Amino acid sequence: MQEKSANKENKKIVIYWSVRKIVTLICAILIVPALIVFLFSLTLKTTVINPEYYKNNLKEINTYDRIVNQGIPSLILEMHISDNELTDSLARELSILLIQKLVDPTWIEQLTDEFIDKTANYFQNPGEGISLDLTSSQYYLNKLSTGLVILEQVIPDCKQTSNDSSVTKTASLLNLSLDCSKMSTNLDEIKSDLSGIKQQVDNINLGVVEFDQTVKKANTFIQTVNKFLRYVNVYLWASLILMIILTSVIIVLQWKNTTLIFKSISFFSGVGSFFTLTFGFLANKLIPTNLLDNQQIVLSPTITDIINDFLQVTITGIFHQLEIYATILFLISLLVYFSTLVIEKKGIRFFK
C-alpha cells in the first residue's frame, strides 16, 4: 500500500512538473509576437510620429541649401517673364542671382520646423488648427525688391549714347564697355521686366496663413492618422506589459530553475528579434529609388529629386531604426543564452 501511495505521489509530481514546463514553453513562445509588436511600435514612435525625425532627415539631405541653390532656380527657369527671349533669360538669371544672394537657407529651415511642429501638434489636438506665421518673409521680400531696384538702376538706358557720363559711370561700376547703339537688345525691356517683377514682389502681403480649408479637405486622412497615433501607443504599452507578465509567469513557474528561465526567455527573445531584423533588412533592400511619381505631380526634375531623396531617407531610416533595435536585442539575447549554457555546463547553481 505504501509503495502504491508513493508511486501515485511520484506521478503527481511528474505531471505537476510537466504542466509547469508546458506553461513555461507557451509563455516563452508568446514572447515572440509580443516582442515583434513592441519593436515595431517603438520604431514607429521614434520615427513616424516624431517631428524631430523629419527635421533631422531634411538636414541630412541638405534640403534647405538645395532648395535655394537648385530648387528655386529650377522653378524660375521654367517661368515666362518676357516675350523677348533674351530679356526673358536675363531677367530669370538676375532673379536667381538675387534669391541666392539674399535668401538665407536657415530662414527656410525655421519656417519648415515651425510648420512640422504645428502639424504634429494638430494631429494630437485637432481643435487648435494649423497656421504658419510668414511675416518674417517680408524682410526677404524687401531685400529682393531693393535688389531689383539696384539692378534696374545700374542697367544703362539704351536711349542714351555711350558718350553719356551716366552710362560711362555705370559701365565702369560693372567693369563693362557698353555701346547701346550697337546692341541688338533693348535694355529698356529688361528694365521694364525687372520693374514688373519688383511690382509683383511689392504686392505680396504675407502674414499668418491659416490652413483650415486644407485641413477640412484632408479630414479623413487626419482621422486615420489620429487613430494610427493612438494605436501605436496602445500597441507599444500593451506589448510591453504582456512581455512583463509572460516573463513574470516564467519566473514564478521556474523559480528555482534559473538556467531554464534565462534560456527560455533569451532564446525566444532572440527568435523574435532575429525575425524583426531580417524583415527590416529585406524591406530596406526592396524600397524603390523613385518614390514620387512625377507623372501624377507636375514638378521640376530638381524639386522631384529633393522630394525623392527626402522620402528615401525617411522610409529607409524607419527600417534602419528597426534594425538597430532588433540587432541590440538579438545580441543581448545571444549573450545571455550562451552565458547560461556555459554556467549550466560548469554546474553553477543560483539556488541549492
C-alpha positions as CSV (number, residue, x, y, z in Angstrom):
1,M,0.0,0.0,0.0
2,Q,2.8,2.4,0.9
3,E,4.5,1.6,-2.4
4,K,1.4,2.3,-4.4
5,S,0.9,5.6,-2.5
6,A,4.4,6.6,-3.2
7,N,4.0,5.8,-6.9
8,K,0.9,7.9,-7.1
9,E,2.7,10.8,-5.4
10,N,5.6,10.5,-7.8
11,K,3.2,10.6,-10.8
12,K,1.6,13.7,-9.4
13,I,5.0,15.4,-9.1
14,V,5.9,14.4,-12.6
15,I,2.6,15.7,-14.0
16,Y,3.0,18.8,-12.0
17,W,6.5,19.5,-13.4
18,S,5.3,18.6,-16.9
19,V,2.4,21.1,-16.7
20,R,4.8,23.8,-15.4
21,K,7.2,23.2,-18.3
22,I,4.4,23.3,-20.9
23,V,3.0,26.5,-19.5
24,T,6.6,27.9,-19.4
25,L,7.1,26.9,-23.0
26,I,3.8,28.5,-24.1
27,C,4.6,31.8,-22.3
28,A,8.1,31.8,-23.8
29,I,6.6,31.3,-27.3
30,L,4.1,34.1,-26.8
31,I,7.1,36.4,-26.0
32,V,8.0,36.3,-29.8
33,P,4.9,38.1,-31.2
34,A,4.8,40.4,-28.2
35,L,8.4,41.4,-28.8
36,I,7.9,41.9,-32.5
37,V,4.9,44.2,-31.9
38,F,6.9,46.1,-29.3
39,L,9.9,46.6,-31.6
40,F,7.7,47.8,-34.5
41,S,5.7,50.1,-32.2
42,L,8.8,51.6,-30.6
43,T,10.3,52.2,-34.1
44,L,7.2,54.0,-35.3
45,K,7.0,56.1,-32.1
46,T,10.6,57.3,-32.5
47,T,10.3,57.9,-36.3
48,V,7.0,58.2,-38.0
49,I,5.2,60.2,-35.2
50,N,8.3,62.1,-34.0
51,P,8.6,65.6,-35.5
52,E,12.4,65.7,-34.8
53,Y,12.8,62.7,-37.1
54,Y,11.6,64.6,-40.2
55,K,13.7,67.7,-39.2
56,N,16.8,65.6,-39.0
57,N,16.1,63.9,-42.3
58,L,15.7,67.3,-44.0
59,K,19.1,68.3,-42.7
60,E,20.7,65.0,-43.7
61,I,20.0,65.5,-47.4
62,N,20.9,69.2,-47.2
63,T,17.4,70.2,-48.2
64,Y,17.4,73.9,-47.5
65,D,20.6,74.7,-49.4
66,R,19.4,72.6,-52.3
67,I,16.1,74.5,-52.3
68,V,17.8,77.9,-52.5
69,N,20.6,76.9,-54.9
70,Q,18.8,74.3,-57.1
71,G,15.1,74.1,-56.4
72,I,14.0,77.7,-56.6
73,P,16.3,78.4,-59.6
74,S,14.8,75.4,-61.5
75,L,11.3,76.8,-60.9
76,I,12.3,80.3,-62.0
77,L,14.0,78.9,-65.2
78,E,10.6,77.4,-66.1
79,M,8.8,80.7,-65.7
80,H,7.9,83.0,-68.6
81,I,8.7,86.6,-67.7
82,S,9.1,88.4,-71.1
83,D,8.1,87.8,-74.7
84,N,11.7,88.7,-75.7
85,E,13.8,85.6,-75.4
86,L,17.0,87.4,-74.4
87,T,15.4,89.7,-71.9
88,D,13.3,86.8,-70.5
89,S,16.5,84.8,-70.0
90,L,18.4,87.7,-68.4
91,A,15.5,88.6,-66.1
92,R,15.3,85.0,-64.9
93,E,19.1,84.8,-64.3
94,L,19.1,88.0,-62.4
95,S,16.2,86.9,-60.2
96,I,18.0,83.6,-59.4
97,L,21.2,85.6,-58.6
98,L,19.3,87.8,-56.2
99,I,17.4,85.0,-54.5
100,Q,20.6,83.0,-53.9
101,K,22.4,86.0,-52.5
102,L,19.5,87.3,-50.4
103,V,17.5,84.3,-49.1
104,D,19.0,82.6,-46.1
105,P,18.5,78.7,-46.1
106,T,18.3,79.0,-42.2
107,W,15.2,81.0,-42.5
108,I,13.5,78.4,-44.7
109,E,14.6,75.8,-42.2
110,Q,13.0,77.7,-39.3
111,L,9.7,78.0,-41.2
112,T,9.8,74.3,-42.1
113,D,10.5,73.3,-38.5
114,E,7.6,75.5,-37.3
115,F,5.2,74.0,-39.7
116,I,6.3,70.5,-38.8
117,D,5.8,71.2,-35.1
118,K,2.4,72.8,-35.6
119,T,1.2,70.0,-37.9
120,A,2.3,67.4,-35.3
121,N,0.5,69.3,-32.6
122,Y,-2.6,69.5,-34.7
123,F,-2.7,65.7,-35.2
124,Q,-2.7,65.4,-31.4
125,N,-5.0,68.3,-30.7
126,P,-7.3,68.8,-33.8
127,G,-9.2,71.6,-32.3
128,E,-6.3,74.0,-32.4
129,G,-6.0,74.2,-36.2
130,I,-2.8,74.7,-38.2
131,S,-1.3,78.2,-39.0
132,L,2.0,79.5,-40.2
133,D,3.4,82.9,-39.5
134,L,5.1,84.2,-42.6
135,T,5.6,87.8,-41.5
136,S,9.4,87.2,-41.4
137,S,9.2,86.6,-45.2
138,Q,8.6,90.3,-45.6
139,Y,12.2,91.0,-44.7
140,Y,13.5,88.9,-47.6
141,L,10.9,90.3,-50.0
142,N,12.0,93.8,-49.1
143,K,15.6,92.8,-49.7
144,L,14.6,91.3,-53.1
145,S,12.7,94.4,-54.0
146,T,15.7,96.6,-53.1
147,G,18.0,94.4,-55.2
148,L,15.7,94.7,-58.2
149,V,15.7,98.5,-57.9
150,I,19.5,98.4,-57.8
151,L,19.7,96.2,-60.8
152,E,17.2,98.4,-62.7
153,Q,19.3,101.5,-61.9
154,V,22.7,100.1,-62.9
155,I,21.4,98.9,-66.3
156,P,22.0,101.7,-68.8
157,D,19.2,103.2,-70.8
158,C,19.6,102.4,-74.5
159,K,18.1,105.8,-75.4
160,Q,21.3,107.2,-74.1
161,T,24.6,107.2,-76.1
162,S,27.8,105.6,-74.9
163,N,29.3,109.0,-74.5
164,D,26.8,109.9,-71.8
165,S,28.5,110.4,-68.5
166,S,25.9,108.3,-66.6
167,V,26.4,105.4,-69.0
168,T,30.1,105.6,-68.7
169,K,29.9,105.7,-64.9
170,T,27.6,102.7,-64.8
171,A,29.8,100.8,-67.2
172,S,32.8,101.4,-65.1
173,L,30.9,100.1,-62.0
174,L,30.0,96.9,-63.8
175,N,33.5,96.7,-65.4
176,L,31.9,96.6,-68.8
177,S,32.3,98.5,-72.0
178,L,28.8,99.1,-73.3
179,D,27.7,100.8,-76.5
180,C,23.9,100.7,-76.6
181,S,23.7,102.0,-80.1
182,K,25.3,98.7,-81.3
183,M,23.3,96.3,-79.1
184,S,20.5,94.3,-80.7
185,T,18.7,94.0,-77.3
186,N,16.7,96.9,-76.0
187,L,17.8,97.2,-72.4
188,D,14.7,99.2,-71.6
189,E,12.8,96.0,-72.0
190,I,15.0,94.3,-69.3
191,K,14.5,97.3,-67.0
192,S,10.7,97.1,-67.6
193,D,10.7,93.4,-66.8
194,L,12.6,93.9,-63.6
195,S,10.3,96.7,-62.7
196,G,7.3,94.4,-63.3
197,I,8.9,91.7,-61.1
198,K,9.5,94.3,-58.4
199,Q,5.9,95.4,-58.6
200,Q,4.7,91.8,-58.1
201,V,7.1,91.3,-55.1
202,D,5.8,94.6,-53.5
203,N,2.2,93.4,-53.9
204,I,2.8,90.2,-51.9
205,N,1.2,90.6,-48.5
206,L,2.3,87.9,-46.0
207,G,1.1,87.3,-42.5
208,V,-0.4,84.4,-40.6
209,V,-1.6,81.8,-43.1
210,E,-4.5,79.5,-41.9
211,F,-4.7,76.0,-43.3
212,D,-8.3,75.4,-42.1
213,Q,-9.7,74.7,-45.5
214,T,-6.9,72.4,-46.5
215,V,-7.3,70.6,-43.1
216,K,-11.0,70.1,-43.7
217,K,-10.4,68.6,-47.1
218,A,-8.0,66.2,-45.6
219,N,-10.3,65.3,-42.7
220,T,-10.5,61.6,-43.5
221,F,-6.7,61.3,-43.7
222,I,-6.3,63.2,-40.4
223,Q,-8.8,60.9,-38.6
224,T,-6.8,57.9,-39.9
225,V,-3.5,59.4,-38.7
226,N,-5.1,60.2,-35.3
227,K,-6.2,56.5,-34.9
228,F,-2.8,55.4,-36.0
229,L,-1.1,57.6,-33.3
230,R,-3.4,56.3,-30.6
231,Y,-2.9,52.6,-31.7
232,V,0.9,53.0,-31.8
233,N,0.9,54.0,-28.1
234,V,-1.6,51.3,-27.3
235,Y,0.4,48.6,-29.1
236,L,3.6,49.8,-27.5
237,W,2.4,49.7,-23.9
238,A,0.2,46.6,-24.4
239,S,3.1,44.5,-25.8
240,L,5.5,45.8,-23.1
241,I,3.0,44.9,-20.3
242,L,2.3,41.5,-21.9
243,M,6.1,40.7,-22.1
244,I,6.4,41.6,-18.4
245,I,3.5,39.4,-17.5
246,L,4.8,36.5,-19.5
247,T,8.3,36.9,-18.1
248,S,6.9,37.0,-14.5
249,V,4.9,33.8,-15.1
250,I,8.0,32.0,-16.3
251,I,10.0,33.2,-13.3
252,V,7.3,32.1,-10.9
253,L,6.9,28.7,-12.5
254,Q,10.6,28.0,-12.7
255,W,11.8,30.0,-9.6
256,K,14.5,27.5,-8.6
257,N,15.5,26.6,-12.2
258,T,17.3,29.8,-13.1
259,T,19.1,28.5,-16.1
260,L,15.8,27.4,-17.7
261,I,14.4,30.9,-17.0
262,F,17.3,32.6,-18.8
263,K,17.4,30.1,-21.6
264,S,13.7,30.2,-22.4
265,I,13.4,34.0,-22.3
266,S,16.7,34.7,-24.1
267,F,16.1,32.0,-26.8
268,F,12.6,33.2,-27.8
269,S,13.6,36.8,-27.5
270,G,16.4,36.0,-29.9
271,V,13.9,34.4,-32.3
272,G,11.6,37.5,-32.2
273,S,14.5,40.0,-32.7
274,F,16.1,37.9,-35.5
275,F,12.8,37.8,-37.4
276,T,12.4,41.6,-37.0
277,L,16.0,42.2,-38.0
278,T,15.5,40.1,-41.1
279,F,12.3,41.9,-42.1
280,G,13.9,45.3,-41.7
281,F,16.9,44.3,-43.8
282,L,14.8,42.9,-46.6
283,A,12.4,45.9,-46.5
284,N,15.3,48.3,-47.0
285,K,16.6,46.3,-49.9
286,L,13.1,46.4,-51.7
287,I,12.5,50.1,-51.4
288,P,12.5,51.7,-54.9
289,T,14.7,54.7,-55.5
290,N,12.0,56.8,-57.2
291,L,9.1,57.0,-54.7
292,L,7.5,60.1,-56.2
293,D,5.6,59.6,-59.5
294,N,6.4,62.8,-61.4
295,Q,3.7,61.9,-63.9
296,Q,1.0,62.5,-61.4
297,I,2.5,65.6,-59.8
298,V,3.9,68.2,-62.1
299,L,7.2,69.4,-60.6
300,S,10.6,70.3,-61.9
301,P,13.1,67.5,-62.0
302,T,15.2,69.2,-59.3
303,I,12.4,69.5,-56.9
304,T,11.3,66.0,-57.6
305,D,14.9,64.8,-56.8
306,I,14.8,66.7,-53.5
307,I,11.5,65.1,-52.5
308,N,12.6,61.7,-53.6
309,D,15.7,61.9,-51.6
310,F,13.7,63.0,-48.5
311,L,11.2,60.2,-48.9
312,Q,14.0,57.7,-49.5
313,V,16.0,58.7,-46.4
314,T,12.8,58.9,-44.3
315,I,11.5,55.4,-45.2
316,T,14.9,53.7,-45.1
317,G,15.5,55.4,-41.8
318,I,12.4,53.8,-40.3
319,F,13.6,50.3,-41.2
320,H,17.2,51.1,-40.3
321,Q,16.0,52.2,-36.8
322,L,14.0,48.9,-36.6
323,E,17.2,47.0,-37.5
324,I,19.2,48.8,-34.8
325,Y,16.6,47.9,-32.0
326,A,16.4,44.3,-33.2
327,T,20.2,43.9,-33.5
328,I,20.8,45.2,-30.0
329,L,18.2,42.9,-28.5
330,F,19.4,40.0,-30.6
331,L,23.0,40.4,-29.4
332,I,21.8,40.6,-25.8
333,S,19.7,37.5,-26.2
334,L,22.7,35.6,-27.7
335,L,25.0,36.7,-24.9
336,V,22.5,35.7,-22.2
337,Y,21.7,32.4,-23.9
338,F,25.3,31.2,-24.4
339,S,26.4,32.6,-21.0
340,T,23.6,30.5,-19.4
341,L,24.8,27.4,-21.3
342,V,28.3,27.9,-20.0
343,I,27.1,28.4,-16.5
344,E,24.9,25.3,-16.7
345,K,27.9,23.2,-18.1
346,K,30.1,24.3,-15.2
347,G,27.4,23.2,-12.8
348,I,26.9,26.6,-11.2
349,R,23.6,26.9,-9.4
350,F,22.0,30.0,-8.1
351,F,19.7,28.1,-5.8
352,K,20.6,24.9,-3.9
